[in-house]
Amino acid sequence: MKIRKQNKIIAALLAVMILFAPLCVHANGAEDITQVYLGGMPFGVKFYTGTLIVSGISEVDSAEGSKLPAGDAGIQENDIILKVNGKEMDTAEDVAKAVEDSNGEPISFTCRRGNEEFEVSITPVLSESTNKYRIGIWMKDSTAGIGTVTYVISDTGGFGGLGHGICSSDGNLLKIERGIVTDISISGINKGAPGAPGELHGFFSSGKTGTVTSNTECGVFGVFSDISHLKETGTLIDIGKKDKIHDGEAVIRCTLDDNTIEEYTAQIIIPENSDAQTKNFTIKITDPKLVEKTGGIVQGMSGSPIIQDDLLVGAVTHVLVSDSTEGYGIYIENMLGEMPDILK
């Protein structure tokens, strides 16, 4: 199969400008989706999790010297803040405001560590540098990352990407309160090596090109705001279910720092038992150009479409830490099966 490559360099990569093919029928079941717009373009995702995670402990520069209010009270990195003085907190700004308004009086924090909830009392300290009360913690209430869109459905603008979920440091799926899709321009590559997975670097635009609706084990799903240009530039491809996949040659599509979608050769290896939800088969990068440029599979390439025998059969999901030329792929039907019905 020869899929038309893009000849022009796109200055600001639109997450929606990913050559795909339309859905033939309106359907809720993955088994009814037979064609999609083909992917390969990176996208930026930003979403609020509704969970306040302590990402770091720091000192506060008080008039009496450096102090560690939160750390001394027992707060640790990766603790989750649930309430402050009995009131539920939604964002890091909510916590910061409660601390600033405390006038230095002790504040009760309800937290969770693992499966255990606990309470601590923290006395804010007046910072000399900011003249505001601080408790010495860094908090994370949102996350952002770069991935690759696998496909887009023409009737709805719904898309699927990554091929795996976005997880917290403890390996649990992050929930989404609200999220957006943004334009991305790939600016550089950290080449992968044994024991050191590489990654793509890029710039997020300030604009919004779509909405993220769900984060699942089989990928991130959402809807683009405008896909009208795909009617003219999209590439139509049929869906290939798992009974069509076999050991042998394949192609993956991804975008590197030249900001152009390219195709690279690979090999698919099907294990004896490939009924897992996500790591369904092994993908081995054989293209010398890609190996030279990235070392093989790097972070940011997750979601790159895998094509075999003119069919979209899956997406790249993970890289092997021991060998960056090898990784895992997910069956495309598993991604479609996890996609919310409203996006189909």
C-alpha positions in Angstrom: 0.0 0.0 0.0 1.2 3.5 -0.8 -0.3 6.2 1.4 0.1 9.7 0.1 2.8 11.6 2.1 2.5 15.2 2.9 5.0 17.3 0.8 4.8 20.6 2.6 6.1 21.4 6.0 3.3 22.5 8.3 4.5 25.4 10.6 1.9 24.9 13.3 0.8 21.3 13.5 -2.9 21.0 13.9 -3.9 17.9 15.8 -6.8 17.7 13.5 -4.7 17.7 10.3 -4.0 14.0 10.3 -4.8 12.1 7.2 -7.7 9.9 8.0 -10.7 8.3 6.3 -14.4 8.6 6.9 -16.7 6.3 8.8 -19.0 4.6 6.4 -22.0 4.2 8.7 -23.4 5.8 11.9 -22.9 3.2 14.6 -22.4 2.7 18.3 -20.5 -0.6 18.0 -16.9 -0.9 17.1 -17.8 -3.8 14.7 -19.7 -1.3 12.5 -16.9 1.1 12.0 -15.2 0.0 8.8 -13.3 3.1 7.7 -11.6 6.1 9.4 -9.3 9.0 8.6 -5.8 7.8 9.0 -3.6 9.4 11.7 0.1 10.1 12.3 0.0 13.7 13.4 1.0 14.6 17.0 -1.4 16.4 19.3 -1.2 18.1 22.6 -3.5 17.2 25.5 -4.1 19.2 28.6 -6.7 18.2 31.2 -7.7 18.8 34.8 -7.9 15.7 36.9 -10.0 17.1 39.8 -7.4 15.6 42.0 -4.8 17.7 43.9 -1.5 15.8 44.1 1.4 17.0 46.1 4.2 17.1 43.6 6.9 18.4 45.9 7.8 19.8 49.3 9.7 23.0 49.6 11.1 25.5 52.2 9.5 28.8 53.0 11.8 31.8 53.5 10.5 33.3 56.8 11.9 36.1 58.9 13.2 33.4 61.3 15.0 31.5 58.5 13.9 28.7 56.2 11.0 26.6 57.5 9.3 23.5 56.2 5.6 23.8 57.4 4.0 21.1 55.2 7.0 18.7 55.5 7.2 19.0 59.3 3.5 18.4 59.5 3.9 15.0 57.8 2.9 15.9 54.2 4.7 13.8 51.6 5.1 13.9 47.8 2.2 12.1 46.0 -0.2 12.7 48.9 -3.6 13.8 47.6 -5.3 16.8 49.2 -9.0 16.3 49.7 -10.2 19.1 52.0 -8.9 22.2 53.7 -10.7 23.1 56.9 -13.4 20.7 55.9 -14.0 22.3 52.5 -13.4 20.3 49.3 -10.7 21.8 47.1 -10.9 21.6 43.3 -7.8 23.4 42.1 -4.3 24.3 43.4 -5.5 27.9 43.3 -8.2 27.1 45.8 -5.6 25.7 48.3 -3.3 28.7 47.8 -6.1 31.1 48.5 -7.1 29.3 51.7 -3.4 29.4 52.9 -3.1 33.1 52.0 -6.3 34.0 53.8 -5.3 32.1 56.9 -3.4 35.0 58.6 -0.9 32.5 59.9 -3.5 30.5 61.8 -3.3 26.6 61.7 -5.2 25.0 58.8 -6.6 21.4 58.9 -5.8 19.4 55.8 -7.6 16.1 54.9 -5.4 14.0 52.7 -5.1 10.6 51.2 -2.0 8.4 50.9 -2.6 5.2 49.1 -5.9 3.9 50.5 -5.6 5.7 53.8 -7.2 9.1 54.7 -5.6 11.2 57.4 -5.6 14.8 58.8 -2.8 17.1 59.6 -2.6 20.6 60.9 -0.3 23.0 59.1 0.6 26.5 60.3 1.3 28.8 57.3 4.5 30.9 57.4 4.8 34.4 56.0 7.3 34.4 53.1 9.7 37.3 53.1 10.1 37.2 49.3 6.4 37.2 48.5 4.9 38.7 51.6 2.3 36.0 51.4 1.5 33.0 53.7 2.9 29.8 52.4 3.1 26.2 53.6 5.8 24.9 51.3 4.2 22.5 48.9 3.9 22.2 45.1 0.6 20.9 43.8 -0.5 19.4 40.5 -4.2 19.6 39.5 -3.7 19.1 35.7 -1.5 17.2 33.3 -0.2 17.7 29.8 1.5 15.7 27.2 2.2 14.9 23.6 0.8 11.9 21.7 -0.1 10.8 18.2 -3.7 10.6 16.9 -4.5 7.2 15.5 -7.7 8.0 13.6 -10.6 10.4 13.3 -14.3 9.7 12.5 -15.7 12.0 9.8 -19.3 12.1 10.9 -18.6 13.3 14.4 -15.0 14.6 14.5 -14.3 12.0 17.3 -10.7 10.8 17.5 -8.7 8.2 19.3 -5.0 8.5 20.2 -2.1 7.3 22.3 -3.3 3.6 22.4 -2.9 3.7 26.2 -4.1 5.8 29.1 -2.4 8.7 30.9 -1.6 7.4 34.4 -0.4 8.9 37.7 3.0 8.0 39.1 1.5 5.1 40.9 0.2 3.6 37.7 -3.5 4.4 38.1 -5.5 6.1 35.3 -6.0 9.8 35.8 -9.6 10.9 35.7 -10.6 13.8 33.6 -12.7 16.7 34.9 -12.2 18.7 31.7 -9.6 18.7 29.0 -8.6 20.3 25.7 -6.7 19.4 22.6 -4.1 21.9 21.3 -1.8 22.4 18.3 1.7 21.0 18.7 4.9 21.8 16.9 7.6 19.1 17.4 10.9 20.9 18.2 13.3 18.1 19.1 14.0 14.5 19.8 15.7 12.7 22.7 17.0 9.6 21.0 16.2 6.3 22.8 18.8 3.8 24.0 18.8 0.6 26.0 17.6 1.5 29.5 16.8 5.1 28.5 13.6 5.6 26.5 13.6 8.7 24.3 10.9 11.3 23.8 9.6 13.9 21.4 9.7 17.5 22.5 7.2 20.1 21.3 5.6 23.5 21.8 1.9 23.8 22.8 -0.1 26.5 21.1 -2.3 28.7 23.2 -5.4 27.9 21.1 -7.8 25.0 21.4 -8.6 22.6 18.6 -10.8 20.1 20.4 -12.0 18.6 23.6 -10.8 15.5 25.5 -13.7 13.4 26.8 -12.2 10.3 28.2 -8.9 8.7 29.3 -9.0 4.9 29.2 -6.6 1.9 29.2 -7.0 1.7 25.5 -6.3 5.4 24.7 -7.4 9.0 25.0 -10.5 10.0 23.2 -12.1 13.3 22.3 -13.6 15.4 19.5 -12.0 18.0 17.2 -13.7 21.4 16.7 -13.3 21.5 12.9 -12.3 18.7 10.5 -13.7 20.2 7.3 -10.3 20.2 5.7 -10.0 16.5 6.1 -12.6 16.0 3.4 -10.0 17.3 1.0 -6.7 16.1 2.5 -7.7 13.0 4.4 -6.5 9.5 3.5 -9.2 6.8 3.5 -8.3 3.4 5.0 -10.2 0.3 6.0 -10.2 -1.1 9.5 -8.3 -4.4 9.9 -9.5 -6.5 12.8 -7.3 -8.8 14.8 -8.1 -11.9 12.6 -6.5 -10.0 9.7 -3.2 -9.3 11.5 -0.3 -11.7 11.0 3.5 -11.9 11.5 5.3 -9.9 8.9 5.9 -6.5 7.4 4.0 -3.4 8.4 4.2 0.4 8.3 3.8 3.0 11.0 3.0 6.7 10.5 4.4 9.4 12.8 5.7 12.9 12.8 9.2 13.9 13.9 10.9 17.3 14.2 10.6 18.0 10.5 6.8 18.3 11.3 5.8 16.1 8.4 4.0 12.8 8.5 6.2 10.0 7.3 5.9 6.2 6.9 8.5 3.8 8.4 8.8 0.1 7.9 8.4 -2.3 10.8 7.6 -5.9 11.7 4.6 -7.3 13.5 5.1 -10.3 15.8 1.9 -11.9 17.1 2.3 -13.8 20.4 0.5 -17.1 21.1 -1.9 -15.4 23.5 -2.8 -11.9 22.3 -6.0 -11.4 24.1 -4.7 -8.7 26.4 -6.5 -5.3 26.4 -3.6 -3.2 25.3 -0.2 -4.9 24.7 -1.6 -7.2 21.9 1.4 -7.7 19.7 5.1 -6.7 19.4 6.2 -4.1 16.9 9.8 -4.1 15.7 11.1 -1.0 13.9 13.2 -2.0 10.9 13.4 1.3 9.1 17.1 2.6 9.3 16.0 6.2 8.9 13.7 6.0 12.0 16.3 4.1 14.0 18.9 6.6 13.2 16.7 9.5 14.1 15.0 8.3 17.3 16.6 5.0 18.2 13.2 3.4 17.4 10.1 4.1 19.4 10.1 7.1 21.7 7.5 8.8 24.0 5.2 10.9 21.9 4.9 8.3 19.2 2.2 6.4 21.2 -0.8 6.2 19.0 1.1 6.1 15.7 -1.1 4.1 13.3 0.1 0.6 12.3 -0.8 -0.4 8.7 -0.6 -3.9 7.3 -1.9 -5.2 4.0 -3.6 -1.8 3.3 -5.5 -2.0 6.6 -5.3 0.0 9.8 -4.7 -2.8 12.3 -3.5 -1.0 15.4 -1.4 1.6 17.1 2.0 1.8 18.8 1.6 1.9 22.6 4.8 1.2 24.5 8.5 0.9 24.0 10.7 -1.8 25.5 13.1 -0.2 28.0 15.8 -2.8 27.1 15.5 -2.3 23.3 14.1 1.0 21.9 13.6 -0.6 18.5 10.9 -2.8 19.9 7.6 -2.1 21.6 3.9 -3.1 21.8 0.9 -2.4 19.7 -2.8 -2.5 20.5 -5.5 -3.9 18.1 -7.5 -1.1 16.5 -10.7 -2.8 17.4 -9.8 -2.6 21.1 -9.4 1.2 20.7 -12.6 1.5 18.9 -14.4 -0.6 21.4 -13.3 1.8 24.3 -14.3 4.9 22.3 -17.4 6.5 23.8 -20.5 5.8 21.7 -21.3 9.5 21.4 -18.1 10.1 19.4 -18.8 7.4 16.9 
